[in-house]
Amino acid sequence: MADTDSASSSEGTGSSYVDVREDIDNVHRSEKPSSEELVAGGDAKSMDKRIDLRDALEARLPQEVVDVILWNKWKMSAAILTSGSVVLFMLNTLSFISVFAYLCLILLAAAYTLRMYTSVQHTIAATPQTHPLQEWLNMDVSLTPKKVDEIAEAVSPVLEGVVHQLRSVILLERPLNTLKFAAVMYGLTFVGALFNLLTLITIAFYALFTVPVIYEKKQAQIDAFVRMACQHICLAASRSYNAIEPKAQALLSKLPPPVRNFLDRFSGKSGDKLE
């Protein structure tokens, strides 16, 4: 009888241990979802929060520019892409002065050819001659005081904000912002060692004609993978912070009060002394 009770109790203990172990495994699985689950969850959430790329671009750019970027007018987009590629290739192989001179000569040759072509057509048809670019000639390019005021009103707030930020950063008004600015400038030195300005302009030019189109067609998949990457990055940053924060607090607590107060002011916090 005693053997039976001990056996049943051991079986109950073993089964309860297995149940607890399964519960723990389930909790771990729920805390660490797989990449497929993250992508599926991202797709479900992005259905309601998805931002329409076309509406976002139209809110910030003219309609003509949006049509060119998204290839709605493919002839215009192809012409601009081809012309830009030729200009960038010339800038990579020739000096800026040579490129400027060649572009002016190409424009003159194109305008003269168009003028001669229309003149021959009007002569054959015996119709009055008109300038083929008369619409451009009638375009108002005068710079009136009203236009100057409008431009100044649009540009002055931006310039004022940039000047204030530069003054604050350079004159150490907020040391933490100055440190961030110095770190960004130091990072740009590595970018400058790998690319020159013309290379970055070339990359940006081709990205302007490719990235929006690809994102518009694959928005759901891209949003899901970006959200999954952000979740992994945030999780790693949180774990790193939880591991470093106690050690940093212990180190700060050993510093003299004047040093702690200085670090408080440097980080932008109030100057209250730490107890």
URZIKA-V291020 format. One record per residue. RES is the residue in one small letter. D_CENTER is the distance of its C-alpha to the mean C-alpha in Angstrom with 1 decimal. Layout:
res=<RES,RES>
d_center=<D_CENTER,D_CENTER>
This chain:
res=<m,a,d,t,d,s,a,s,s,s,e,g,t,g,s,s,y,v,d,v,r,e,d,i,d,n,v,h,r,s,e,k,p,s,s,e,e,l,v,a,g,g,d,a,k,s,m,d,k,r,i,d,l,r,d,a,l,e,a,r,l,p,q,e,v,v,d,v,i,l,w,n,k,w,k,m,s,a,a,i,l,t,s,g,s,v,v,l,f,m,l,n,t,l,s,f,i,s,v,f,a,y,l,c,l,i,l,l,a,a,a,y,t,l,r,m,y,t,s,v,q,h,t,i,a,a,t,p,q,t,h,p,l,q,e,w,l,n,m,d,v,s,l,t,p,k,k,v,d,e,i,a,e,a,v,s,p,v,l,e,g,v,v,h,q,l,r,s,v,i,l,l,e,r,p,l,n,t,l,k,f,a,a,v,m,y,g,l,t,f,v,g,a,l,f,n,l,l,t,l,i,t,i,a,f,y,a,l,f,t,v,p,v,i,y,e,k,k,q,a,q,i,d,a,f,v,r,m,a,c,q,h,i,c,l,a,a,s,r,s,y,n,a,i,e,p,k,a,q,a,l,l,s,k,l,p,p,p,v,r,n,f,l,d,r,f,s,g,k,s,g,d,k,l,e>
d_center=<75.3,73.5,72.0,70.7,69.2,67.5,66.2,64.8,63.2,61.6,60.3,59.0,57.3,55.8,54.5,53.0,51.3,49.9,48.7,47.0,45.4,44.0,42.7,40.9,39.4,38.2,36.6,34.8,33.6,32.3,30.5,28.9,27.8,27.3,24.2,25.8,26.5,22.9,21.7,24.5,23.9,20.2,21.4,24.0,21.8,19.1,21.9,22.3,18.8,17.0,15.1,16.2,13.6,16.2,17.1,13.7,13.4,17.1,16.7,14.6,15.9,19.5,20.9,21.8,18.3,17.2,20.3,19.6,16.0,17.3,20.5,22.8,24.9,24.8,27.4,25.4,22.2,24.3,26.0,22.9,21.4,24.8,25.3,22.0,22.8,26.3,25.2,22.7,25.6,28.0,25.9,25.7,29.5,31.0,30.9,29.1,32.6,33.7,30.6,31.2,34.9,34.4,32.0,34.6,37.4,35.5,35.0,38.7,39.9,38.0,39.3,42.8,42.9,41.8,44.4,47.1,46.3,46.5,49.7,51.4,50.5,52.0,55.0,55.7,55.3,57.2,54.7,53.7,51.0,47.7,44.7,42.1,39.3,41.2,38.3,36.2,39.2,39.6,36.1,36.2,34.5,36.5,34.7,36.6,36.5,35.0,32.0,31.7,31.8,29.1,26.7,27.7,27.1,23.5,22.6,24.7,22.8,19.6,21.8,23.7,20.9,19.6,23.2,23.9,21.0,22.1,25.6,24.9,23.1,25.6,28.7,27.9,28.1,25.9,26.4,23.7,21.0,22.7,22.5,18.8,18.4,20.8,19.0,15.8,18.0,19.9,16.9,16.2,19.8,19.2,16.4,18.9,21.6,19.8,18.4,19.6,17.9,19.2,17.8,14.2,14.9,16.4,13.6,11.2,14.2,14.9,11.4,11.6,14.9,14.3,11.1,11.7,15.3,15.0,12.8,15.4,18.2,17.2,15.2,17.8,17.8,14.1,13.8,17.0,16.0,12.7,15.0,17.6,15.6,14.6,18.3,19.5,17.4,18.7,22.1,22.2,21.1,23.7,26.4,25.7,26.0,29.1,30.6,29.9,30.5,34.3,34.8,32.9,34.9,38.1,37.3,36.5,39.7,41.8,40.5,42.7,42.0,41.1,38.5,37.0,37.0,35.3,32.5,32.2,31.8,29.4,27.1,27.3,29.8,33.1,35.9,38.0,39.9,39.5,42.7>
